[in-house]
Amino acid sequence: MQELTGWKETIFDIVRSIKDPEKQASLGDLVVVQEDLISVSKDSASDLLTARIEIVPTVPHCSFATLIGLCVVTKLNRELPSGR
């Protein structure tokens, strides 16, 4: 369980610095990403980790929500160790 909490914190640290496509602030500053909306689970058969990251757009009809999601996935793929 402690390992999963560590991964949750690591993921949040990585994604909170992503800049919002419309504003000069980061997703963390705008509270688009929040640590309590990130969950990490481990598959017991393969030991692979799965992260679920929920975002809270700044407006309900945000046309950039898909782009923000893609930025989150891309940044995690680049910064997390391979195989995780």
BALOBA-1460 file (C-alpha; in Angstrom, 3 decimals):
// residues 84
<rec num="1" residu="m" x="0.000" y="0.000" z="0.000"/>
<rec num="2" residu="q" x="2.833" y="2.416" z="0.833"/>
<rec num="3" residu="e" x="4.339" y="1.770" z="-2.614"/>
<rec num="4" residu="l" x="1.062" y="2.762" z="-4.285"/>
<rec num="5" residu="t" x="0.860" y="5.973" z="-2.247"/>
<rec num="6" residu="g" x="4.385" y="6.822" z="-3.374"/>
<rec num="7" residu="w" x="3.406" y="6.331" z="-7.005"/>
<rec num="8" residu="k" x="0.319" y="8.520" z="-6.520"/>
<rec num="9" residu="e" x="2.519" y="11.329" z="-5.175"/>
<rec num="10" residu="t" x="5.048" y="10.866" z="-7.989"/>
<rec num="11" residu="i" x="2.339" y="11.019" z="-10.648"/>
<rec num="12" residu="f" x="0.852" y="14.155" z="-9.120"/>
<rec num="13" residu="d" x="4.278" y="15.815" z="-8.969"/>
<rec num="14" residu="i" x="4.769" y="15.074" z="-12.685"/>
<rec num="15" residu="v" x="1.386" y="16.229" z="-13.993"/>
<rec num="16" residu="r" x="0.767" y="19.270" z="-11.800"/>
<rec num="17" residu="s" x="3.397" y="21.310" z="-13.662"/>
<rec num="18" residu="i" x="1.758" y="20.897" z="-17.100"/>
<rec num="19" residu="k" x="0.687" y="24.287" z="-18.442"/>
<rec num="20" residu="d" x="-2.983" y="24.805" z="-19.233"/>
<rec num="21" residu="p" x="-3.440" y="25.280" z="-23.021"/>
<rec num="22" residu="e" x="-5.488" y="28.475" z="-22.548"/>
<rec num="23" residu="k" x="-3.884" y="30.044" z="-19.497"/>
<rec num="24" residu="q" x="-0.373" y="30.762" z="-18.274"/>
<rec num="25" residu="a" x="-0.902" y="28.755" z="-15.078"/>
<rec num="26" residu="s" x="-0.187" y="25.073" z="-14.472"/>
<rec num="27" residu="l" x="-2.824" y="22.374" z="-14.061"/>
<rec num="28" residu="g" x="-1.878" y="22.131" z="-10.392"/>
<rec num="29" residu="d" x="-2.247" y="25.879" z="-9.824"/>
<rec num="30" residu="l" x="-5.667" y="25.820" z="-11.488"/>
<rec num="31" residu="v" x="-6.688" y="22.708" z="-9.491"/>
<rec num="32" residu="v" x="-7.416" y="20.871" z="-12.746"/>
<rec num="33" residu="v" x="-5.388" y="17.971" z="-11.345"/>
<rec num="34" residu="q" x="-5.651" y="17.081" z="-7.673"/>
<rec num="35" residu="e" x="-3.740" y="14.447" z="-5.747"/>
<rec num="36" residu="d" x="-6.920" y="13.036" z="-4.209"/>
<rec num="37" residu="l" x="-8.323" y="12.401" z="-7.717"/>
<rec num="38" residu="i" x="-5.415" y="10.101" z="-8.610"/>
<rec num="39" residu="s" x="-5.593" y="6.416" z="-7.810"/>
<rec num="40" residu="v" x="-3.010" y="3.705" z="-8.419"/>
<rec num="41" residu="s" x="-3.706" y="-0.016" z="-8.353"/>
<rec num="42" residu="k" x="-1.503" y="-3.053" z="-8.829"/>
<rec num="43" residu="d" x="-2.440" y="-6.162" z="-10.796"/>
<rec num="44" residu="s" x="-1.477" y="-9.109" z="-8.617"/>
<rec num="45" residu="a" x="-0.938" y="-11.457" z="-11.562"/>
<rec num="46" residu="s" x="1.443" y="-9.244" z="-13.558"/>
<rec num="47" residu="d" x="2.645" y="-6.673" z="-10.980"/>
<rec num="48" residu="l" x="1.730" y="-3.919" z="-13.474"/>
<rec num="49" residu="l" x="0.493" y="-0.649" z="-12.057"/>
<rec num="50" residu="t" x="-2.543" y="1.211" z="-13.363"/>
<rec num="51" residu="a" x="-3.093" y="4.897" z="-12.681"/>
<rec num="52" residu="r" x="-6.448" y="6.632" z="-12.953"/>
<rec num="53" residu="i" x="-6.183" y="10.406" z="-13.144"/>
<rec num="54" residu="e" x="-9.356" y="12.456" z="-13.067"/>
<rec num="55" residu="i" x="-9.201" y="16.062" z="-14.207"/>
<rec num="56" residu="v" x="-11.508" y="18.912" z="-13.254"/>
<rec num="57" residu="p" x="-11.767" y="21.347" z="-16.185"/>
<rec num="58" residu="t" x="-11.874" y="25.034" z="-15.283"/>
<rec num="59" residu="v" x="-15.266" y="25.311" z="-17.025"/>
<rec num="60" residu="p" x="-17.819" y="22.510" z="-17.563"/>
<rec num="61" residu="h" x="-17.777" y="22.865" z="-21.363"/>
<rec num="62" residu="c" x="-13.973" y="22.986" z="-21.684"/>
<rec num="63" residu="s" x="-13.036" y="22.272" z="-25.288"/>
<rec num="64" residu="f" x="-9.448" y="21.484" z="-24.258"/>
<rec num="65" residu="a" x="-10.241" y="18.600" z="-21.883"/>
<rec num="66" residu="t" x="-9.146" y="16.009" z="-24.451"/>
<rec num="67" residu="l" x="-5.912" y="17.906" z="-25.132"/>
<rec num="68" residu="i" x="-5.211" y="18.142" z="-21.399"/>
<rec num="69" residu="g" x="-5.727" y="14.378" z="-21.074"/>
<rec num="70" residu="l" x="-3.334" y="13.755" z="-23.952"/>
<rec num="71" residu="c" x="-0.741" y="16.048" z="-22.346"/>
<rec num="72" residu="v" x="-1.052" y="14.106" z="-19.066"/>
<rec num="73" residu="v" x="-0.557" y="10.737" z="-20.791"/>
<rec num="74" residu="t" x="2.368" y="12.019" z="-22.881"/>
<rec num="75" residu="k" x="4.177" y="13.562" z="-19.904"/>
<rec num="76" residu="l" x="3.752" y="10.389" z="-17.820"/>
<rec num="77" residu="n" x="5.014" y="8.209" z="-20.688"/>
<rec num="78" residu="r" x="8.103" y="10.398" z="-20.940"/>
<rec num="79" residu="e" x="8.901" y="10.750" z="-17.255"/>
<rec num="80" residu="l" x="7.898" y="7.495" z="-15.564"/>
<rec num="81" residu="p" x="10.345" y="4.587" z="-15.614"/>
<rec num="82" residu="s" x="9.703" y="2.189" z="-18.485"/>
<rec num="83" residu="g" x="7.720" y="-0.850" z="-17.495"/>
<rec num="84" residu="r" x="5.646" y="1.114" z="-14.968"/>
